[in-house]
Amino acid sequence: MSTVKIIGPNASNMPWQERGENTPKWMPVWRYSENPIIGRNPAEGVARIFNSAVIPYEGAFIGVFRGEQVNGVPYIYLGRSADGIHWEFDKEKINFVDEEGKPFMPVYAYDPRLVKVEDTYYIMWCQDFYGASIGMAKTQDFKTFVRIENPFLPFNRNAVLFPRKVNGNFLMLSRPSDSGHTPFGDIFLSESPDMQFWGRHRHVMGKGREWWESLKIGGGAAPIETSEGWLLFYHGVSGTCNGFVYSIGGAILDIYRPSVVKYRCENFLLTPEEWYEERGFVPNVTFPCATVHDAQSGRIAIYYGAADSYVGLAFTRVEEVVAYIKEHSAVTEADTELGRR
């Protein structure tokens, strides 16, 4: 039995594959051998699906997917799966409405996250709010999707909720930026008592000293509550002579003060190495957006976008990845402080 525990529900039917012979034993995360699980032209009118989020639902799995339409405009599509690997997608994009039930579609929407807090499922995505910003909606049945107030002013991306309230408030990570494909960015934490008014903003982490996250970082999957703290899979970006490279990193945040970083792995957990990560519409991208995890076994499945063209799946166990993060931790003063100046 693991000495590090996931605190949360069980998902015994989650997708899983043991470490293969081609994955070194010292690597804490390994890829699914049948990757990518979603290829090109996955649905009518959609050229590519990537950077998408999955969650257990009614004994199976449901997800919100970034569907890049053949005209190049991204929207969010709903998908369903019995096993979390083989997916069927709705033909039409998700129809969002306002609180009066009237149609209220974003101009575009991409890189969604999906998090359940109490009895409600929340979707966060990047959209146009007179500049790149965060859009949000809620649902309880995946039939009606009601948009709620945008949490922040432009410019911002990579928003993800915590799966439960902390000290009575909702918590959200985000990455303030500029209006373009920003060459900078740190992760911040914000609080809200009601999902409308956000404040108590705190700095969590800045870009790292290592090559793989030396340009910028951003939130990824929803934090996983563990006995060691909030386990966070995030993305780090480096700049090269041939463009950006997106890798997956890991950190552990304090349970009660999540702007405080307890451990931060100086090594990447996953970086582009396979053909579907290195070659695609945007090459050299591994971009985490969701996990499915089982508290009883400690298993974690990571869903990530690959090369802005595919969806990949990787696996780890909570005791392995937490031990690796702690063993290779390198935190700075800015990481460990409360994040208020």
Order of alpha helices (4+ residues) and beta strands (2+ residues): beta-beta-beta-beta-beta-beta-beta-beta-beta-beta-beta-beta-beta-beta-beta-beta-beta-beta-beta-alpha-beta-beta-beta-alpha-alpha
